[in-house]
Amino acid sequence: MRRTPHRALVALVATMLAVSGCSLPVFSPGGDNSAREQQQPGGSAAPSLSWRNCAEIPQQLYGQKAPRMRYECATIPVPKDWNDPSNGQTFDLALMRVRSTQQKDRIGSLLINPGGPGGSGIDTAAYLSFGPQVQGLPAGILERFDVIGFDPRGVSRSSPVKCISDADLDASYGSEPDPETQAEFDEIVALNKRIGAECGAKYGADLPLFSTEQAARDIDAIRAAVGDEKLTYLGYSYGTLLGATYAQLFPQNIRAMVLDGAVDPQQGMVAGSESQAKGFERAFDNFTAWCRETAAQCPIAPDARATLTELLDKGRTNPLRGSDGREATAGWIIYSAVAALYTELYWPELGKALGALRDGDPDPMFELADTYTNRTDQGEYDNQADALLAVNCADSDEQVTPERVRTLQQEWEKKYPLFGPALALGMLGCTFWPGARDPYPTGAARGAPPIVVVGTVGDPATPYEQTAVLAGMLGTGSVLTWEGEGHTAYPNTRCITQAVDGYLIDLEVPEKDLRCPAG
């Protein structure tokens, strides 16, 4: 199934909640076309890259390539375990370099991470290359930087981790988001236990190697391989956590860093899940208010919350069947709402989809949910859910028992009735995940330059309250606020775009506590 560019971006930057992707010479920053080894800090040689034309990627993803853009791909081997790099075992990381044919006054490379964990940086770089007409990167950025997208270890084209069957993913997304009986809850526990066992049987001792800290060390290898003395980085959502980890490990190697949609690295799994429950509940309230005020665009006006609650109840007792045979259970309905709340641009689609479901047609609801789960028309999934579990569970040593999850589900049902129970159940994936843990550091980035941390007041997935916390933890963070809706801010409005562009290009830090209006 081909996705439109906007639909693809929603899927790429979404932070998932359930169990929850050539030969031209290397150009150095100075413009020298000779391929040569770059030196990493400490004197070790970075591997040279062999680039090939890969314009087929945007063509396959979006039906065309962006005008005046060249697309080149390469692969870089990195140690599987940076704690023991001499053992000879490696992962292969896939990179894409997007370069404008109108490039001038080149600064260097801009490394992109879209979040997830599990989002493909290659797909995102291809999308962002289409420029401002589709909320891609501004022309000034595309003309000054090579845009480097990479699929992190375990993701898409980079030694992907894949151990969850399509049937189990269907079962997971379609399962009851707020089980009433213990038997219903036990079914979900059994599903997560089976997934953990199958992934453990396939990957065993390698599972901790998909951690965020390992991936952050990969970033420094990429920086050296593309020939940049200092890193310029743009991370969205989970990409802010990855960037913050890099900043603590390699503060002296940063030129500029923008972290948009901040994750608080200091909160544990329970606190993070409750934060998202609160964020999505607040976002749905904002959607309900919009629906009431613009009833002509929203078939479920005036009370969207009451309509969704009624549809969830019907999905539990008498689910409709879609044209592909799936039943429109409460689980699928919740994920269609989650998908739409990532961007205000999808609010009209959510209203129409829920209106169609109320009128007997579940297909628009399934289409909306599938933008989130990355399910194709053939019922197949990529490896985003697998990578999400592998990374999140490797990162956290917090043990949340099934009994604790059950208690939180019931407590959060009262506080966050639409999304709280599902967020509580989402923690079961790591409860049964095998393998050792490798938590990331949570401290200051001493010696780093100013880092711009961007927050959106109406962000459901990485609630705004986390923005100042991340900036404060790093010690060099500068908060930039967008008073808008949806997940992440750059480059949604002129104010945000000007502030971030000025920083990335000229290293001008936005004025202290700058707030940009929604419009």
C-alpha positions in Angstrom: 0.0 0.0 0.0 1.5 3.3 -1.0 1.2 6.1 1.5 0.8 9.8 0.7 3.7 11.9 2.0 1.7 13.3 4.9 0.4 9.9 5.9 3.9 8.5 5.9 5.2 11.2 8.1 2.5 10.6 10.7 3.5 7.0 10.8 7.2 7.8 11.0 7.1 10.2 13.9 4.5 8.4 16.0 5.7 7.2 19.4 4.1 3.8 19.5 2.1 2.8 22.5 1.3 -0.9 22.1 3.6 -3.9 21.6 3.4 -2.0 21.5 12.4 1.2 6.6 26.0 3.3 -4.9 29.0 4.6 -6.5 29.8 8.3 -5.9 32.7 9.6 -3.9 32.4 10.9 -0.4 32.3 14.7 -0.2 34.2 16.2 2.8 32.9 19.3 4.5 35.5 21.3 2.5 34.1 20.0 -0.8 37.0 17.7 -1.5 35.6 14.9 -3.7 38.3 12.3 -2.7 37.1 9.4 -0.6 39.3 9.1 2.4 39.2 7.7 5.9 38.1 10.2 8.6 39.6 10.1 12.1 37.3 9.6 15.1 38.2 11.0 18.5 41.0 9.0 19.9 42.6 8.4 16.5 40.6 5.4 15.3 39.9 5.4 11.6 36.3 5.7 10.5 35.3 3.5 7.6 35.1 5.1 4.2 31.7 5.1 2.6 30.9 4.0 -0.9 27.8 5.9 -2.1 25.4 4.8 -4.8 22.5 6.5 -6.4 19.2 5.5 -4.7 16.6 7.8 -6.2 14.4 4.7 -6.3 13.6 5.1 -2.6 11.6 8.3 -2.7 10.1 7.0 -6.0 8.9 3.9 -4.2 7.7 5.7 -1.1 6.1 8.7 -2.5 5.7 8.1 -6.2 8.3 10.6 -7.2 11.6 12.2 -6.1 11.9 15.8 -5.1 13.0 18.2 -7.8 16.7 19.3 -7.7 17.6 16.6 -5.2 20.2 13.8 -5.4 19.8 10.7 -3.3 22.8 8.5 -2.5 23.0 5.6 -0.1 25.7 3.7 1.7 26.2 1.2 4.4 28.5 1.5 7.4 29.5 -1.4 9.7 29.5 -0.7 13.4 30.4 -2.9 16.3 27.5 -4.9 17.7 28.7 -4.1 21.2 30.5 -0.8 21.7 31.6 -2.2 25.1 33.6 -4.9 23.2 34.3 -3.5 19.7 37.3 -5.8 19.2 35.2 -9.0 19.0 34.7 -8.5 15.2 30.9 -8.7 15.3 29.1 -5.9 13.5 25.7 -4.5 12.5 25.3 -2.9 9.1 23.7 0.6 9.3 22.0 2.0 6.2 22.4 5.7 5.4 20.9 8.1 2.8 22.5 11.4 1.8 20.2 13.9 0.2 22.0 16.8 -1.5 20.4 19.7 -3.3 21.7 20.4 -6.8 21.5 24.1 -5.8 23.6 23.6 -2.7 25.9 26.6 -1.8 28.0 27.6 1.1 27.8 24.1 2.5 28.0 23.9 6.3 28.1 20.1 6.6 25.7 17.3 7.3 22.4 17.4 9.1 21.7 14.1 10.7 18.0 13.2 11.2 16.2 10.8 13.5 12.3 10.7 13.3 11.6 8.9 16.6 9.8 5.7 17.4 11.9 4.0 18.4 11.6 2.2 15.2 11.2 5.0 12.7 13.2 5.0 9.5 15.5 8.0 9.2 16.0 7.1 5.5 12.3 7.3 4.8 12.1 10.6 6.8 15.1 12.2 5.0 13.4 11.3 1.7 10.1 12.9 2.8 11.8 16.0 4.3 13.6 16.6 1.0 10.3 17.6 -0.7 10.6 20.9 1.1 8.2 23.4 2.7 5.3 22.6 0.3 4.6 19.4 2.4 6.1 20.6 5.7 9.5 19.2 4.7 12.7 21.0 5.5 13.0 24.7 4.5 14.8 25.6 1.4 17.6 27.4 3.3 18.4 24.2 5.2 18.3 22.0 2.1 20.7 24.4 0.3 23.2 24.6 3.2 23.4 21.0 4.4 23.6 17.4 3.2 20.6 15.8 4.9 21.6 12.4 6.3 19.0 9.9 7.2 19.9 6.6 8.9 18.0 3.6 10.1 19.2 2.9 13.6 20.4 -0.5 14.5 17.6 -3.0 14.4 15.4 -0.7 12.3 14.1 -1.2 8.7 17.2 -1.6 6.5 19.8 -1.7 9.4 20.1 -5.3 10.6 16.4 -5.3 11.4 15.0 -7.1 14.4 11.9 -9.0 13.4 10.3 -11.5 15.7 6.6 -10.7 16.1 4.2 -12.4 13.6 1.7 -10.4 11.7 -1.1 -12.4 13.4 0.2 -11.5 16.9 0.4 -7.8 15.9 -3.2 -7.9 14.6 -4.2 -9.6 17.9 -2.3 -7.0 19.9 -3.7 -3.9 18.2 -7.2 -5.3 18.1 -7.2 -6.6 21.7 -9.4 -5.1 24.4 -7.8 -1.8 25.6 -9.6 -1.9 28.9 -10.2 -5.5 29.9 -13.0 -5.8 32.5 -12.6 -9.4 33.6 -9.5 -11.1 34.8 -9.8 -13.6 32.0 -9.7 -10.9 29.4 -6.6 -9.4 31.1 -4.9 -12.8 31.2 -5.4 -13.2 27.5 -3.4 -10.1 26.9 -0.7 -11.2 29.4 -0.4 -14.5 27.5 0.0 -12.7 24.2 2.8 -10.6 25.5 4.5 -13.6 27.2 4.4 -15.5 23.9 5.9 -12.5 22.0 8.7 -12.2 24.5 9.5 -15.9 24.4 9.7 -15.9 20.6 11.9 -12.8 20.4 14.2 -14.3 23.1 14.4 -17.6 21.2 15.4 -15.8 18.0 17.8 -13.1 19.3 18.9 -14.3 22.8 22.0 -12.4 24.1 21.8 -9.8 21.3 18.7 -8.2 22.6 20.5 -5.7 24.9 22.5 -4.5 21.9 19.6 -2.6 20.5 19.7 -0.1 23.4 19.7 3.7 22.9 23.2 4.1 24.3 24.6 1.6 21.7 22.7 3.6 18.9 24.1 6.9 20.2 27.6 5.6 19.8 26.6 4.6 16.2 25.8 8.2 15.6 29.4 9.3 16.3 30.6 6.6 13.9 28.3 8.1 11.3 29.5 11.6 12.0 33.1 10.6 11.4 32.3 8.5 8.4 30.5 11.3 6.5 33.5 13.6 7.3 32.0 16.0 9.8 34.3 17.2 12.6 31.2 18.2 14.6 27.6 16.8 14.6 24.6 18.8 13.5 21.5 16.9 14.6 17.7 17.1 14.4 15.9 14.6 16.5 12.1 14.2 16.8 10.3 12.5 19.7 12.3 9.4 20.7 15.1 11.1 18.6 15.3 13.6 21.4 16.2 10.8 23.9 18.8 9.5 21.4 20.2 12.9 20.9 20.4 13.6 24.6 22.2 10.4 25.1 24.7 11.4 22.4 25.1 14.8 24.1 26.1 13.1 27.4 28.6 10.7 25.7 30.1 13.1 23.1 29.4 16.7 24.2 32.6 18.0 22.6 31.5 16.6 19.2 28.4 18.7 18.8 28.1 21.7 16.5 24.3 22.1 16.9 21.5 20.0 18.2 17.7 20.4 18.0 15.5 18.1 20.1 11.8 18.5 19.1 9.1 16.7 21.1 11.2 16.2 24.2 11.3 12.9 26.1 12.2 13.2 29.8 15.0 10.6 30.2 14.7 10.6 34.0 11.1 9.3 34.2 10.6 5.6 34.5 8.3 3.4 32.5 5.2 4.0 34.7 5.7 7.7 34.9 6.3 7.9 31.1 3.1 5.9 30.4 1.0 8.0 32.7 2.4 11.2 31.1 1.3 10.0 27.7 -2.1 8.9 29.0 -2.6 12.5 30.3 -1.3 13.9 27.1 -3.6 12.0 24.8 -6.6 12.6 27.1 -5.9 16.4 26.9 -5.4 16.2 23.1 -8.8 14.5 22.7 -10.4 17.2 24.8 -8.9 19.7 22.4 -10.2 17.7 19.4 -13.6 17.6 21.0 -13.6 21.4 21.4 -12.6 21.8 17.8 -15.3 19.4 16.7 -17.9 21.4 18.6 -16.8 24.7 17.2 -16.5 23.5 13.6 -19.4 21.1 13.4 -19.6 21.5 9.6 -16.2 19.6 9.4 -16.9 17.1 12.1 -19.8 14.6 11.7 -19.6 13.5 15.3 -20.2 17.0 16.7 -21.1 18.3 19.2 -19.8 15.7 21.7 -17.0 13.7 20.2 -16.0 12.1 23.5 -19.5 10.7 24.0 -19.5 9.4 20.4 -16.1 7.7 20.8 -17.2 6.1 24.1 -20.4 4.8 22.5 -18.4 3.4 19.5 -15.9 1.7 21.9 -18.8 0.0 23.7 -20.3 -1.2 20.4 -16.9 -2.5 19.3 -16.9 -4.6 22.4 -20.4 -6.1 22.0 -21.1 -6.1 18.3 -18.1 -5.1 16.2 -18.6 -4.3 12.5 -16.5 -6.2 10.0 -14.4 -4.3 7.5 -13.9 -5.1 3.9 -10.7 -6.9 4.7 -12.3 -9.1 7.2 -11.1 -7.4 10.4 -13.5 -6.8 13.2 -13.7 -3.1 14.3 -13.0 -3.9 17.9 -12.4 -1.3 20.7 -8.6 -1.8 20.2 -8.6 -0.8 16.6 -10.9 2.2 17.3 -8.6 3.5 20.0 -5.6 3.3 17.7 -7.4 5.2 15.0 -7.9 8.0 17.5 -4.3 7.8 18.6 -3.1 8.1 15.0 -5.2 11.3 14.4 -4.1 13.0 17.6 -0.5 13.2 16.4 -1.3 16.1 14.1 -4.1 18.6 14.0 -4.3 18.2 10.3 -5.8 14.7 10.9 -8.6 15.9 13.1 -11.1 16.2 10.2 -10.3 12.7 9.1 -10.9 11.4 12.7 -14.3 13.0 12.7 -15.2 11.6 9.4 -13.8 8.1 10.2 -15.8 7.9 13.5 -18.9 9.2 11.8 -18.6 6.6 9.1 -18.1 3.9 11.8 -21.2 5.1 13.6 -23.1 4.8 10.2 -21.9 1.3 9.6 -18.7 1.7 7.6 -15.5 0.8 9.6 -13.1 1.0 6.6 -12.1 4.7 7.1 -11.4 3.9 10.8 -9.1 1.0 9.8 -7.3 3.2 7.3 -6.6 5.7 9.9 -5.4 3.1 12.4 -3.1 1.6 9.8 -1.2 4.9 9.4 -0.1 4.3 13.0 0.6 0.6 12.9 2.1 0.5 9.5 -0.1 -2.3 8.4 -0.4 -2.9 4.7 -3.6 -3.8 2.7 -2.2 -7.4 2.6 -2.1 -7.5 6.5 1.7 -7.3 6.7 3.7 -5.2 9.1 7.2 -3.7 8.9 9.4 -4.1 12.0 8.6 -0.8 13.8 6.7 -2.7 16.6 9.6 -5.2 17.0 12.2 -2.4 17.1 10.1 -0.4 19.6 10.0 -3.3 22.0 13.7 -4.2 21.5 14.8 -0.7 22.2 12.4 0.3 25.0 12.9 -2.9 26.9 16.7 -2.8 26.6 16.7 0.7 27.9 14.6 0.2 31.0 15.5 -1.9 34.1 12.2 -1.0 35.7 10.2 -4.2 36.4 6.4 -3.7 36.2 4.6 -6.9 37.2 1.3 -8.0 35.7 -0.4 -7.3 39.0 0.9 -3.7 39.0 -0.2 -3.2 35.4 -3.7 -4.5 36.3 -3.9 -2.1 39.3 -2.7 0.9 37.1 -5.2 0.0 34.4 -8.0 0.3 36.8 -6.7 3.5 38.4 -6.0 5.2 35.1 -9.4 4.3 33.8 -10.8 6.8 36.3 -8.2 9.5 35.6 -7.8 9.0 31.8 -10.8 7.0 30.7 -10.1 6.8 27.0 -6.4 6.2 26.8 -5.2 5.4 30.3 -6.0 1.7 30.4 -4.3 1.1 27.0 -1.2 2.9 28.1 -1.0 0.8 31.3 -1.4 -2.4 29.2 1.4 -1.3 26.9 3.9 -1.9 29.7 3.3 -5.7 29.6 5.6 -6.0 26.6 8.7 -5.3 28.7 7.4 -7.3 31.6 8.0 -10.5 29.7 10.9 -9.3 27.5 14.0 -11.5 27.9 17.6 -10.4 28.0 19.8 -8.1 30.0 19.1 -4.3 30.2 21.3 -1.4 29.2 19.8 1.8 30.6 20.9 5.1 29.1 22.6 7.9 31.1 20.6 10.7 32.6 22.8 13.6 33.4 24.3 16.8 32.2 26.0 17.2 28.8 29.0 19.0 30.3 31.0 20.7 27.6 28.2 20.7 25.0 27.2 23.9 23.2 23.7 25.3 23.6 21.1 22.7 22.6 17.6 23.8 21.5 14.8 21.8 23.0 11.4 22.4 21.3 8.1 21.7 22.9 4.5 21.8 21.7 1.8 22.9 24.2 -0.8 20.4 22.8 1.6 17.5 22.2 -0.1 14.2 23.2 2.9 11.8 22.9 5.6 13.8 24.5 3.7 16.2 26.7 5.0 19.8 26.9 5.9 19.5 30.6 8.9 17.3 29.6 10.5 20.1 27.5 11.9 22.1 30.3 12.9 19.0 32.2 15.0 17.7 29.4 16.6 21.1 28.8 17.4 21.4 32.5 18.9 17.9 32.8 21.3 18.6 29.9 22.4 21.9 31.5 22.9 23.6 28.1 19.3 23.3 26.9 17.4 26.3 25.6 13.6 26.0 25.5 11.6 26.9 22.4 7.8 26.7 22.7 5.1 26.2 20.0 1.6 27.0 21.3 0.1 24.6 18.9 -1.4 21.1 18.7 0.0 17.8 17.7 3.3 16.0 18.0 6.5 18.1 17.3 6.7 21.6 16.0 9.5 22.1 13.4 8.9 23.4 10.7 5.1 24.0 11.3 5.0 27.8 11.5 7.1 30.7 10.4 8.2 31.6 14.0 9.4 28.1 14.8 11.1 27.7 11.4 13.0 31.0 11.7 14.2 30.3 15.2 15.4 26.8 14.4 16.9 27.7 11.0 18.8 30.6 12.6 20.3 28.2 15.1 21.1 25.4 12.7 22.7 27.7 10.1 24.2 30.6 12.1 24.3 29.0 15.6 22.1 31.8 16.9 20.3 30.5 19.9 16.6 31.5 20.1 15.8 34.2 22.6 15.3 32.9 26.1 11.9 31.2 26.6 10.7 32.2 23.1 7.0 31.2 22.6 5.7 30.9 19.0 1.9 31.3 18.4 -0.1 28.4 17.0 -0.9 30.2 13.7 
